[in-house]
Amino acid sequence: MRCVGWVFLAVVVSASTLFGQPTIDAANWPYGADQIGNFWDYYNTASNVAVNMATINPTQQGGVWDFTTGPTNSTASSELRASADAPAPLPANTSYVEYQTQGGSTQWLYSDETAAGTWARGFAQGGTVYAYDAPQWNIYHYPMTFGTTWTSAWTWGEAELGTPIQETRNVEMVGWGTVTTPFGGPMPCLVMRTLQTSYAEFMGIPLVDDLYRTYEWLVPGIGSVVAILSVEGESNWLFNTASGYFRMTDTNLGGDLLPPAIVGVTDLPDSPSPGPYLVSANITDASGVSSALLYHATNGGAYTSVAPTDVSGDVYTFSIPARTGSPVQEVRYYVSALDDAPNHNSTTNPSNAPTSFYSFNWIDDNAPPDFSNVTVWPSPTNFNGPYPVSAAITDDNGVLFASLHYRFGGGAWQEIASDCNVGDVYTFTIPAISSTTIVRYYLEAVDNSGFFNTGFYPTAGQSGPVVFQAVFTTPANPQAVDDLTILPSGDGVVLRWSAVTHDVNNNATVINHYDVYRGAAGDGSDFVLLGNTADTQYTDSGVLTTDAVHQYMVRAVR
């Protein structure tokens, strides 16, 4: 029911929805000259009520709203009637009228419906007809779906009231999910949010200056089943007081409120075949299935629909067209169905498509992974190891795994996995030596294409590895830390130094950790070990709380 000033108090409950995001168009909207006799009954309230729009949360996607409880002390109704039943003269373009009651009040709405939407042409109260000048009030715009917006503006009242009243409506679809009222449910719904204003003035003095914020829960095939209207002048969409409260209790519409059941959708695996790809689904509904479509998209692009290529009982088969172009494509798809009920219930599988979807990859890949920036140890190397090796390894379909093969002298080949990878950069560690020897190594990587393309660096692999002479050196002490800096930080100090990489003989060495000492005597005689770190900085907290002088020493440890 379309009614400015009707508000609903709701309690939101947590439950999963079986309905997909609905779309409402002229085909499943029960207004118009061909819908004479349709009626809607509501509970409402005659005074302001407390609401909590933050808890109701009308802007949910896939939300679940339950309006079954609330006041029952007043009622309202709406009925579509022939134009001749309403007070004359009829505003231009009127094709049907709507008779509304609320408490002890009544009014007539003069309306029209086209393929683009439902239009208001005027209203009548107390026997007076108020036509809209240059009517541009599009009450509902087709198709309505999540994200749809429109704006309306019109003027009325100058002839009857002596001053023109200017009205505006800014409308947007802000949520979707399911709704339950005293009439029944859950029913698929959209949530419509409207900012409505009325303004009139005389000699610059405002006579009417109203602003209301409204939410309506719209069900395909039934109409407006819930509406929440703020008090006048409300500035916040999450308002706490409503000036009306309406929940649908009865209607001659609806019947089957359940959408089709879609199960057993084919979940296609990644494939080297360019297609076409067959997808089947079992689709059933108590009212019969009116139509079924499969929607597919490539690499996150726009969806395209295809009708079934075969229907055998409840089994619908669709064909996703063959792939062309880039040999690596992600194909997304979902199935949608509409039933034969009067309100044309619809659903998708997955239930919240296209937010969720099935997907697979077409992968026509015969190229192995690519190697770059590979560590090549020079020959000779005066270092006992271990020997880190890093490489950037990339592939259009990703790297399934990577390994390093090494051999000391005439020994057997050994294979080791990557220590870790950061993005495309993989690191490996060849063990340390115990005597001078020849070291050979090469890298191997397999892609994730499904073809398991394998590449090597160097490309000859085992028959052409990297070769270097590792010269064993007698372990010597590391070089001293010679650039220690001390900087204040809060009530403590931060010590920083450069990494030590060589021993006193200037041969490469690997540092295990650094020991940090502190003393006060000035000659090093009272140094105390504070701790150790593998990093090249250390924080000593609390030492600046006194005027004492402190001395520090950092020692590298192999």
C-alpha positions in Angstrom: 0.0 0.0 0.0 1.3 3.4 -0.9 0.8 5.8 1.9 2.8 8.8 3.1 2.9 8.7 6.9 2.7 5.0 7.6 5.4 3.6 9.9 6.3 0.2 11.1 8.1 -0.9 14.3 10.2 -4.0 13.7 12.4 -6.5 15.5 15.2 -7.9 13.4 16.0 -11.6 13.9 19.0 -13.5 12.6 18.2 -16.2 10.0 19.5 -17.2 6.6 17.4 -16.3 3.6 16.4 -18.7 0.9 15.6 -15.9 -1.5 17.9 -14.1 -3.9 17.9 -10.3 -4.5 14.5 -9.5 -6.1 13.7 -7.3 -9.0 10.3 -5.6 -9.3 8.9 -4.4 -12.6 5.5 -3.7 -14.1 4.9 -7.4 -14.6 5.0 -8.3 -10.9 3.6 -5.0 -9.4 -0.1 -5.4 -8.5 -1.3 -1.8 -9.4 -2.9 -0.5 -12.5 -6.3 -0.4 -14.3 -6.1 -4.1 -14.9 -5.7 -4.8 -11.1 -9.1 -3.3 -10.0 -10.3 -5.1 -6.9 -6.9 -5.7 -5.3 -6.9 -4.8 -1.6 -4.5 -4.5 1.3 -5.3 -4.5 5.1 -2.9 -3.3 7.8 -2.4 -2.8 11.5 -1.3 0.7 12.4 -1.1 3.1 15.2 -2.7 6.5 15.7 0.2 8.2 17.6 3.9 8.4 17.6 5.8 5.2 18.5 9.4 4.4 19.5 11.5 2.7 16.9 15.2 2.0 16.6 16.2 2.2 12.9 19.8 1.3 13.8 18.6 -2.1 15.1 16.1 -2.6 12.3 19.0 -1.8 9.9 17.0 -1.3 6.6 20.2 -1.1 4.5 21.1 -4.8 4.8 21.8 -6.9 1.7 20.3 -10.3 2.3 18.6 -9.0 5.5 15.9 -10.8 7.4 13.1 -8.6 8.9 10.3 -9.9 11.1 7.3 -7.6 11.7 4.9 -10.1 13.2 4.6 -8.4 16.6 3.5 -4.9 17.5 0.4 -2.8 18.2 -3.0 -3.9 16.9 -5.2 -1.1 18.2 -5.9 0.6 14.9 -6.2 -0.5 11.3 -5.8 0.9 7.8 -6.7 -0.4 4.3 -6.3 0.3 0.6 -8.4 -0.9 -2.4 -8.0 -0.3 -6.1 -11.2 0.9 -7.7 -12.4 2.0 -11.1 -11.9 5.7 -11.8 -15.6 6.4 -12.0 -15.9 5.6 -8.3 -13.8 8.6 -7.2 -14.8 12.2 -6.8 -14.7 14.2 -10.0 -13.2 15.9 -11.9 -10.5 13.3 -12.5 -6.9 14.7 -12.9 -5.5 14.2 -16.4 -4.1 10.8 -17.2 -5.9 9.0 -14.3 -6.4 5.3 -15.2 -7.4 3.9 -11.8 -7.9 5.1 -8.2 -7.0 3.9 -4.8 -9.3 4.3 -1.8 -7.5 4.5 1.5 -8.7 4.4 5.1 -6.7 5.2 8.2 -8.4 5.4 11.6 -11.5 7.5 10.9 -10.0 9.3 7.9 -10.3 8.5 4.2 -8.7 9.7 1.0 -8.6 8.9 -2.7 -5.4 8.7 -4.8 -5.6 9.2 -8.6 -3.0 7.1 -10.3 -1.7 5.9 -13.6 0.7 3.1 -14.6 3.0 2.7 -17.5 5.8 0.3 -18.4 8.2 2.8 -16.8 6.5 3.1 -13.4 3.5 4.0 -11.3 2.5 7.7 -11.4 0.4 9.8 -9.0 -1.9 12.3 -10.7 -3.6 13.8 -7.6 -5.7 13.1 -4.5 -9.1 13.9 -3.0 -10.0 14.6 0.6 -13.3 15.9 2.0 -14.8 15.9 -1.5 -12.1 18.3 -2.9 -9.9 17.1 -5.8 -6.3 18.3 -5.8 -4.7 17.7 -9.2 -0.9 17.8 -9.5 0.3 20.6 -11.9 2.7 19.1 -14.6 2.7 15.8 -12.7 6.1 14.3 -12.3 5.5 12.2 -9.3 6.8 8.8 -10.2 5.8 6.8 -7.0 7.5 3.6 -8.2 10.1 3.3 -11.0 10.5 0.1 -13.0 12.5 -1.9 -12.8 13.2 -1.6 -9.1 16.2 -3.4 -7.8 18.9 -2.8 -5.2 20.6 0.6 -6.0 17.8 2.0 -8.1 17.1 5.7 -7.5 14.8 8.4 -8.8 13.5 11.9 -8.0 10.0 13.4 -8.2 8.7 17.0 -7.9 5.2 18.5 -8.3 3.0 21.4 -7.4 -0.6 21.5 -6.2 -3.1 23.5 -4.1 -2.9 26.9 -5.7 -6.5 26.8 -7.1 -8.0 25.2 -4.0 -5.9 26.7 -1.2 -4.8 30.0 -2.7 -1.1 29.2 -2.5 1.0 26.6 -4.4 2.5 23.7 -2.4 5.7 22.3 -3.8 6.5 18.7 -3.0 9.6 16.5 -3.7 10.5 12.9 -3.3 14.1 11.5 -3.4 13.9 7.7 -3.6 16.5 5.0 -3.4 16.5 1.2 -3.0 18.8 0.7 0.0 18.4 -3.0 1.0 17.0 -6.4 0.1 16.3 -9.7 1.8 13.1 -11.3 3.3 10.2 -9.8 5.3 7.5 -11.4 7.5 4.3 -9.6 8.6 1.1 -10.8 10.3 0.0 -11.8 6.8 2.8 -14.3 6.3 6.3 -14.8 5.0 9.2 -14.8 4.7 8.7 -13.0 1.4 11.4 -11.6 -0.8 11.6 -7.9 -0.6 13.4 -4.7 -1.5 13.7 -1.8 1.0 12.8 1.7 -0.4 14.0 4.8 1.4 12.3 8.2 0.6 13.1 11.7 1.6 9.8 13.7 1.2 9.4 17.5 1.6 6.4 19.9 1.3 6.8 23.7 1.2 4.6 26.7 0.7 5.0 30.4 1.5 3.0 33.6 1.4 4.8 36.9 0.9 8.1 35.2 1.9 6.6 33.7 5.1 6.7 29.9 5.2 3.2 28.4 5.6 4.2 24.8 5.1 7.8 23.5 5.6 7.6 19.7 6.2 10.2 17.0 5.9 9.8 13.3 6.5 12.0 10.2 6.1 10.3 7.0 5.1 11.2 3.3 4.6 9.0 0.8 2.8 9.4 -3.0 2.4 8.3 -3.9 -1.1 7.4 -7.5 -2.1 7.1 -8.6 -5.7 3.5 -9.3 -6.6 2.1 -8.0 -3.4 3.3 -4.4 -3.0 4.2 -2.4 0.1 3.9 -4.6 3.2 5.7 -2.5 5.7 6.5 1.3 5.9 8.2 3.4 8.6 7.7 7.1 8.6 9.7 9.5 10.8 8.2 12.4 12.8 8.2 15.8 11.0 11.6 17.5 10.6 13.6 14.4 11.3 17.3 14.9 10.4 18.7 11.4 10.9 18.0 8.3 8.8 18.5 6.2 11.9 15.6 7.9 13.8 14.2 6.7 17.1 10.6 8.0 16.8 8.0 7.2 14.1 4.8 9.0 13.4 2.9 5.9 12.2 3.1 2.1 12.3 1.7 -0.3 9.6 2.1 -4.0 9.1 0.1 -5.9 6.4 -2.5 -8.3 7.9 -4.4 -9.4 4.7 -4.5 -9.1 1.0 -6.2 -10.9 -1.9 -2.7 -11.2 -3.5 0.2 -13.5 -2.7 -0.9 -17.2 -2.7 2.4 -19.0 -3.3 5.1 -17.0 -1.5 7.9 -19.4 -2.0 10.4 -19.0 -4.8 11.5 -22.0 -6.9 14.0 -24.4 -5.4 17.3 -24.7 -7.4 19.5 -27.6 -6.4 22.2 -29.7 -7.9 23.9 -26.9 -9.9 26.9 -28.3 -11.8 30.1 -27.0 -10.1 32.5 -26.9 -13.1 36.3 -27.5 -12.4 39.1 -25.6 -14.0 39.5 -26.8 -17.5 42.0 -26.6 -20.4 39.1 -27.0 -22.8 37.8 -23.8 -24.4 34.2 -25.1 -24.1 31.3 -24.9 -24.5 30.5 -25.9 -20.9 27.3 -27.6 -19.9 25.6 -26.7 -16.5 22.6 -28.5 -15.2 20.3 -27.7 -12.3 17.2 -29.3 -10.8 14.5 -26.6 -10.5 11.1 -27.1 -8.9 8.1 -25.0 -7.7 4.6 -25.8 -6.4 3.2 -23.2 -8.9 5.4 -24.4 -11.8 8.5 -22.8 -13.2 7.8 -19.8 -15.5 11.4 -19.3 -16.7 15.0 -20.2 -15.9 18.2 -18.5 -16.9 21.9 -19.0 -16.4 24.0 -15.8 -16.0 27.7 -16.0 -16.9 30.5 -13.4 -16.8 34.2 -13.4 -17.8 37.0 -12.0 -15.7 34.6 -10.1 -13.4 32.8 -8.3 -16.3 29.1 -7.9 -16.9 26.8 -10.9 -16.7 25.1 -12.3 -19.8 22.0 -14.6 -19.6 21.3 -17.7 -21.6 18.2 -19.8 -21.7 18.2 -23.5 -21.1 19.2 -25.7 -24.1 17.2 -28.6 -22.8 14.5 -29.2 -20.2 13.8 -32.8 -19.1 11.3 -32.8 -16.3 12.8 -30.8 -13.5 16.3 -30.9 -14.9 17.4 -27.7 -16.8 20.6 -27.8 -18.9 22.4 -24.6 -19.9 25.4 -24.0 -22.2 28.1 -21.5 -21.3 29.6 -20.4 -24.7 33.1 -21.5 -25.8 36.0 -19.2 -24.7 38.1 -17.1 -27.1 40.9 -14.6 -26.6 43.2 -14.7 -23.6 44.1 -18.3 -22.6 43.5 -17.6 -19.0 39.9 -16.6 -18.1 37.8 -16.8 -14.9 34.2 -17.7 -15.7 31.6 -16.8 -13.1 28.0 -18.1 -13.3 24.7 -18.6 -11.4 21.2 -19.9 -12.1 18.0 -17.8 -11.7 14.4 -19.0 -11.8 10.9 -17.4 -11.8 7.8 -19.3 -10.8 4.2 -19.2 -12.1 2.6 -17.8 -8.9 0.6 -14.6 -9.2 3.5 -12.6 -7.6 6.2 -14.4 -9.7 8.6 -15.4 -6.9 12.2 -15.5 -8.1 15.4 -16.8 -6.7 19.0 -17.6 -7.6 21.6 -20.3 -6.8 23.8 -19.2 -5.0 21.0 -17.5 -3.0 22.7 -14.1 -2.9 24.0 -14.1 -6.5 25.6 -12.2 -8.0 27.4 -11.3 -4.8 28.2 -15.1 -4.6 28.6 -17.2 -7.7 30.1 -20.5 -9.1 33.4 -20.1 -10.9 36.0 -22.0 -12.9 39.1 -21.1 -14.9 39.8 -21.8 -18.5 43.5 -22.3 -18.6 45.2 -22.9 -22.0 48.7 -22.7 -20.7 51.8 -24.5 -22.1 54.4 -22.1 -20.8 56.5 -23.0 -17.7 57.2 -20.6 -14.9 59.7 -17.8 -15.5 62.8 -17.2 -13.4 64.5 -13.8 -12.8 67.0 -12.2 -10.4 68.4 -15.5 -9.4 71.3 -15.5 -6.9 74.5 -16.8 -8.7 77.4 -17.5 -6.3 80.8 -16.5 -7.7 83.6 -18.9 -8.0 85.7 -19.2 -5.9 83.6 -18.3 -2.8 85.6 -18.0 0.5 82.7 -18.8 2.7 81.7 -21.9 4.5 77.9 -21.3 4.1 75.1 -21.9 4.4 74.5 -20.3 1.0 71.2 -18.5 0.5 69.7 -18.5 -3.0 66.7 -16.3 -4.0 64.8 -16.0 -7.2 61.7 -14.3 -8.6 59.4 -17.0 -10.0 56.3 -16.0 -11.9 53.6 -17.7 -13.9 50.2 -16.5 -15.3 48.5 -19.2 -13.4 50.6 -19.1 -10.3 53.4 -21.3 -9.0 52.3 -24.7 -7.5 55.7 -25.4 -5.9 59.3 -24.6 -6.3 62.5 -26.4 -5.2 66.3 -26.2 -5.4 68.6 -29.1 -6.3 72.2 -29.1 -5.1 75.2 -31.4 -5.2 78.6 -31.2 -3.3 81.5 -32.5 -5.4 80.7 -36.0 -6.8 77.9 -36.6 -4.3 74.3 -37.3 -5.0 71.8 -34.6 -6.0 69.7 -33.3 -3.1 66.4 -31.5 -3.4 65.2 -28.9 -0.9 61.9 -26.9 -0.7 61.7 -23.1 -0.5 62.4 -21.7 3.0 59.6 -19.1 2.3 58.2 -16.9 -0.4 57.2 -13.2 -0.2 55.0 -12.6 -3.3 56.9 -13.9 -6.3 60.3 -14.0 -4.5 61.3 -17.5 -3.2 64.4 -18.2 -1.0 66.3 -21.4 -0.5 69.4 -22.4 1.6 72.2 -24.7 0.5 73.8 -26.2 3.6 77.3 -25.2 4.9 80.4 -27.1 3.8 83.0 -28.8 6.0 85.8 -28.8 3.4 86.6 -27.1 0.1 84.4 -28.5 -2.7 82.6 -27.8 -5.9 78.9 -26.8 -5.5 76.4 -27.3 -8.2 72.7 -26.2 -8.0 69.7 -25.4 -10.2 66.0 -24.4 -9.5 62.8 -26.1 -10.5 59.3 -24.8 -10.5 55.9 -26.2 -11.5 52.9 -23.9 -12.5 49.3 -24.2 -11.2 47.7 -24.4 -14.7 46.5 -27.9 -14.4 49.1 -28.9 -17.1 51.9 -28.8 -14.4 54.3 -27.1 -16.8 57.8 -27.4 -15.3 60.6 -24.9 -15.8 64.3 -24.8 -14.7 67.0 -22.3 -14.0 69.4 -22.5 -15.7 67.1 -23.9 -18.5 69.3 -27.0 -18.9 68.6 -27.9 -15.3 70.7 -30.8 -14.0 72.8 -31.0 -17.1 73.8 -27.3 -16.9 73.6 -26.1 -13.3 75.2 -23.1 -11.7 78.8 -24.2 -10.5 81.1 -22.5 -8.0 84.1 -23.5 -5.9 83.4 -23.2 -2.2 86.7 -22.7 -0.4 86.6 -23.8 3.2 88.0 -21.3 5.6 88.9 -21.7 9.3 86.2 -20.0 11.3 87.4 -16.6 12.7 85.8 -14.1 15.0 83.4 -11.6 13.4 84.5 -8.1 12.7 83.6 -5.6 15.5 80.5 -3.4 15.4 82.0 0.0 14.6 79.1 2.3 14.1 77.0 2.0 17.2 74.6 4.9 17.7 72.5 5.7 20.8 69.3 7.8 20.6 66.8 8.7 23.4 63.3 7.3 23.1 60.9 8.1 25.9 62.5 7.2 29.2 65.0 4.9 27.5 67.4 4.7 24.6 67.5 2.9 21.2 70.8 1.4 20.1 71.4 0.9 16.4 74.3 -0.5 14.3 75.0 -2.0 10.9 74.9 -5.7 10.3 78.3 -7.5 10.5 78.8 -9.7 7.4 82.5 -10.6 7.5 85.1 -12.1 9.9 88.3 -10.5 10.9 90.0 -12.2 7.9 87.4 -10.4 5.7 85.7 -13.7 4.8 82.0 -13.8 4.6 80.4 -15.0 7.8 76.9 -15.5 9.2 76.0 -13.8 12.5 73.7 -15.7 14.9 73.0 -12.8 17.2 74.3 -9.7 18.9 75.0 -9.4 22.7 74.2 -6.0 24.2 76.1 -4.9 27.4 75.7 -1.9 29.7 78.1 -0.4 32.2 78.7 2.9 34.1 82.4 2.9 35.1 83.6 4.3 31.8 86.5 1.7 31.4 84.4 -1.3 30.6 85.1 -3.1 33.8 81.5 -3.3 35.0 79.8 -4.3 31.7 76.6 -6.4 32.3 74.9 -8.4 29.6 71.4 -6.9 29.0 70.3 -9.5 26.4 70.7 -10.4 22.8 68.9 -9.9 19.5 69.1 -11.1 15.9 68.2 -7.6 14.8 70.5 -4.6 14.4 68.8 -2.5 17.1 68.0 -2.8 20.8 65.9 -0.7 23.2 67.0 -0.2 26.8 64.0 1.2 28.7 63.9 3.3 31.9 67.5 4.4 31.8 66.8 8.1 31.4 64.8 8.3 34.7 68.0 9.2 36.6 71.0 11.3 35.9 73.4 8.3 35.8 75.9 7.9 33.0 75.6 4.7 30.9 78.1 3.0 28.6 77.1 0.4 26.0 78.9 -2.3 24.0 77.5 -4.6 21.2 79.3 -7.8 20.2 78.5 -9.9 17.1 78.4 -13.6 17.7 78.8 -16.3 15.0 
